[in-house]
Amino acid sequence: MTGPDEPELPPRRNGLQPATIIVLAVVWIVLWGELSLLIVLSGLLVGLLVTLLFPLPPIPYTGRIRPLALLWTLLRLLGDLVVASFEVTRTILRPGRPPRAAIVRVQLRSDSDLYQTLTAELVSLVPGSIVIEARRSSRTLYLHVLDVTDEADLDRVRREVRTAEAWVLRSLGSAEERALLTDREAP
């Protein structure tokens, strides 16, 4: 049931979901840490049961995977992880005032559940910030951010989140979705 300002949720999937079953079976195999026929078959059975008991709604995807842009996105993520780790360490060990945190609201451009989720994951993986709420109805992310002292820091965080969204759109978006980026952000 949705409220007056919430969009209608997509219907749940019915029937088999082969890709999801295979992914769950692979996770099962990795969790067991060894490869045998029994573990593979039990992983497929667990995947089948999970998808039948807990069917997911379909996630429409009209984009196209761009391998070079995706590779660049992953490299940028690794770079951000390294830089942010040093910044968080410096902030925590800095003598003087304790770090101040803030809740920051960021409006996303895309209207896709998939892109909102991927953007939230990219942002949450980088130390110093974590998504505490994602509103589907307004495509808004709320983040808890470490070491915010003024309005300029808030603007920087918003730019960083929108940059992460741009990486996702460049890597996976359709031409129409990539058109949401401004000229400055376009590849």
Secondary structure as the mmCIF struct_conf table of DSSP 4:
data_model
#
loop_
_struct_conf.conf_type_id
_struct_conf.id
_struct_conf.beg_label_comp_id
_struct_conf.beg_label_asym_id
_struct_conf.beg_label_seq_id
_struct_conf.end_label_comp_id
_struct_conf.end_label_asym_id
_struct_conf.end_label_seq_id
TURN_TY1_P TURN_TY1_P1 PRO A 4 ASP A 5
BEND BEND1 GLU A 6 GLU A 6
HELX_LH_PP_P HELX_LH_PP_P1 PRO A 7 ARG A 13
BEND BEND2 GLY A 15 GLY A 15
HELX_RH_AL_P HELX_RH_AL_P1 PRO A 18 TRP A 32
TURN_TY1_P TURN_TY1_P2 GLY A 33 GLY A 33
BEND BEND3 GLU A 34 GLU A 34
HELX_RH_AL_P HELX_RH_AL_P2 LEU A 37 LEU A 53
BEND BEND4 PHE A 54 PHE A 54
HELX_LH_PP_P HELX_LH_PP_P2 PRO A 55 PRO A 58
HELX_RH_AL_P HELX_RH_AL_P3 PRO A 67 LEU A 93
BEND BEND5 PRO A 95 ARG A 97
HELX_LH_PP_P HELX_LH_PP_P3 PRO A 98 ARG A 100
STRN STRN1 ALA A 101 GLN A 107
BEND BEND6 ARG A 109 ARG A 109
HELX_RH_AL_P HELX_RH_AL_P4 ASP A 113 LEU A 125
BEND BEND7 VAL A 126 VAL A 126
TURN_TY1_P TURN_TY1_P3 PRO A 127 GLY A 128
STRN STRN2 SER A 129 ARG A 135
TURN_TY1_P TURN_TY1_P4 ARG A 136 ARG A 139
STRN STRN3 THR A 140 LEU A 146
BEND BEND8 ASP A 147 ASP A 147
BEND BEND9 ASP A 150 ASP A 150
HELX_RH_AL_P HELX_RH_AL_P5 GLU A 151 LEU A 172
HELX_RH_AL_P HELX_RH_AL_P6 ALA A 175 ARG A 178
TURN_TY1_P TURN_TY1_P5 ALA A 179 LEU A 180
BEND BEND10 LEU A 181 LEU A 181
TURN_TY1_P TURN_TY1_P6 ASP A 183 GLU A 185
#
